[in-house]
Amino acid sequence: MSVNKAILVGNLGKDPELRYTPSGTAVCTFSIATSDRFKNKQGEQQERTEWHNIVVWAGLAEICGKYLTKGKQVYIEGRIQNRSYDDRDGNKRYITEIVANEMQMLSRAGDQGGGSGGGGRPTTPAENFSSAPQEPPFNPDDDIPF
């Protein structure tokens, strides 16, 4: 058995970029920052920020492109993917990215997140979006076995 799963909570570094493949499939890319605070050997408080490249496909990509803005805090769940490409000068480059299948907006209602767009709609922690089909909520009063 193997597991490839990443869970991140961080802030968008810039507004998402929404594009479409030639076949019409939506793809949204953005980066989020996560920070780690720790004390060094001298006891001084330090902070380290890691940047994560996020890729989202299909309907969830359109939601991300529409509602996420720079500075917003988000929960991302997906799988880690490594790939390579050739840059404009013909050099081989390697990139690690998270292919997200779930996104939840964590910014408080009315919080503009310091984003450049500023005009995003307010979000609440209950707004959860997933590219996987959602099961209907369990109803204990429903006695039908199928």
C-alpha positions in Angstrom: 0.0 0.0 0.0 1.2 3.5 -0.7 -0.2 7.0 0.1 0.5 10.3 -1.7 -1.4 13.0 0.2 -0.5 16.6 1.1 -2.5 18.8 3.4 -1.6 22.5 3.5 -3.0 25.6 5.2 -1.5 28.8 3.9 -2.0 32.2 2.2 -2.1 32.9 -1.5 1.0 34.7 -2.7 -0.8 36.2 -5.7 -4.2 36.0 -7.5 -4.8 32.5 -9.1 -4.2 32.1 -12.8 -7.2 30.4 -14.6 -6.6 28.9 -18.1 -8.2 26.4 -20.3 -6.6 23.5 -22.2 -7.3 23.2 -25.9 -10.0 20.6 -25.1 -11.7 23.1 -22.8 -10.7 21.8 -19.4 -10.1 24.4 -16.8 -6.8 24.5 -15.0 -6.0 27.0 -12.2 -2.5 27.6 -10.7 -1.4 29.5 -7.7 1.1 29.4 -4.9 0.5 29.4 -1.2 3.0 30.2 1.6 3.2 28.2 4.9 5.3 29.5 7.7 7.1 27.6 10.5 8.2 29.4 13.7 11.1 28.1 15.8 13.9 29.1 18.1 17.5 28.8 16.9 20.4 27.6 19.0 20.8 31.1 20.4 17.2 31.0 21.6 16.1 33.7 19.0 12.7 33.4 17.4 13.0 32.5 13.7 10.5 32.1 10.9 10.9 30.0 7.8 8.4 30.4 4.9 7.9 27.6 2.3 6.2 28.2 -1.0 4.0 25.5 -2.6 2.8 25.4 -6.2 -0.8 24.4 -6.5 -2.6 23.0 -9.6 -6.3 22.5 -9.7 -8.4 21.0 -12.5 -11.9 21.2 -13.9 -14.8 22.6 -11.9 -12.7 23.1 -8.8 -10.3 25.1 -10.9 -13.1 27.5 -11.9 -14.2 27.9 -8.3 -10.6 28.7 -7.3 -10.2 31.2 -10.1 -13.4 32.9 -9.2 -13.2 33.2 -5.5 -9.6 33.1 -4.4 -7.5 36.2 -4.2 -4.0 37.2 -3.0 -3.6 37.0 0.7 -6.6 34.7 1.3 -6.0 31.8 3.7 -6.9 28.4 2.3 -6.9 24.7 3.2 -5.6 22.5 0.3 -5.7 18.8 0.1 -4.2 16.8 -2.8 -1.3 14.7 -4.1 2.4 15.6 -4.5 3.5 15.6 -8.1 7.0 16.0 -9.5 7.6 16.8 -13.2 10.2 18.3 -15.5 10.0 20.7 -18.4 12.5 22.5 -20.7 12.7 26.3 -20.2 13.1 28.9 -22.9 16.8 28.4 -23.0 16.5 24.6 -23.4 17.5 23.8 -19.8 15.7 21.0 -18.0 13.8 22.3 -15.0 12.1 20.3 -12.3 9.1 21.3 -10.3 7.2 19.9 -7.4 3.5 20.8 -7.1 0.4 19.8 -5.3 -2.5 18.6 -7.5 -5.4 19.7 -5.3 -8.7 17.8 -5.2 -10.1 19.7 -2.2 -10.0 23.4 -1.2 -11.6 25.2 1.7 -11.6 29.0 2.1 -10.5 29.9 5.7 -10.6 33.7 5.6 -13.2 35.3 7.9 -16.3 36.9 6.5 -15.5 40.4 5.2 -11.8 39.7 5.3 -10.2 40.9 2.1 -6.9 39.2 2.9 -4.8 42.1 1.8 -5.4 40.9 -1.8 -4.9 43.2 -4.8 -8.3 42.5 -6.1 -10.0 43.5 -2.9 -13.4 42.8 -4.4 -13.8 39.1 -3.6 -16.9 37.9 -2.0 -16.7 37.3 1.8 -16.1 33.8 2.8 -16.7 31.7 5.9 -14.9 28.6 7.1 -17.8 26.4 6.1 -17.2 26.9 2.4 -15.6 23.7 1.3 -15.1 22.7 -2.3 -13.9 19.3 -3.7 -13.4 17.9 -7.1 -14.6 14.5 -5.8 -18.3 13.6 -5.7 -19.9 14.5 -2.4 -21.9 11.9 -0.6 -25.3 13.0 0.8 -25.3 13.6 4.6 -26.2 10.5 6.7 -29.8 10.5 7.8 -30.5 8.1 10.7 -34.2 8.3 10.1 -33.8 6.8 6.6 -34.3 3.1 6.9 -33.9 2.2 3.2 -30.7 0.0 3.0 -29.7 1.2 -0.5 
